[in-house]
Amino acid sequence: MPIFAAMAARRPDFFVNSGDTVYADNPLKETVTLPDGRIWRNVVTPEKLKVAETLDEYRGQFAYNLLDPKYRESASQVPMFVQWDDHEVVNNWYPGEILDYCLPGAQ
């Protein structure tokens, strides 16, 4: 995540991360075929290979970002205020919303 090195270089007093800090509702694929036929290979952890359902899996989703050295260095130097959004739970979730596909037994 090169953007974090660029931001840290400006020595901000703090950073507000307004959502989309993880995508706990979307598993990360190990490989993706690009339009030109090349194969992109993602770095994956067991927690990123499935939708997060347990506390340990959610922790693993957030720990995944710390694998990136630029993110890790920035996080060690710049205080971060993080706001969760729907992807940290279920996409398009909000209080009171009931998504049919999230209900047990729903297709």
Stockholm file with secondary structure:
# STOCKHOLM 1.0

chainA/1-107         MPIFAAMAARRPDFFVNSGDTVYADNPLKETVTLPDGRIWRNVVTPEKLKVAETLDEYRGQFAYNLLDPKYRESASQVPMFVQWDDHEVVNNWYPGEILDYCLPGAQ
#=GR chainA/1-107 SS CHHHHHHHHTCCSCEEEESCSCCTTSCCCSEEECTTSCEEECCCCGGGGSCCCSHHHHHHHHHHHTTSHHHHHHHHHSCEEEECCGGGTSTTCCTTCCCGGGSTTCC
#=GC SS_cons         CHHHHHHHHTCCSCEEEESCSCCTTSCCCSEEECTTSCEEECCCCGGGGSCCCSHHHHHHHHHHHTTSHHHHHHHHHSCEEEECCGGGTSTTCCTTCCCGGGSTTCC
//
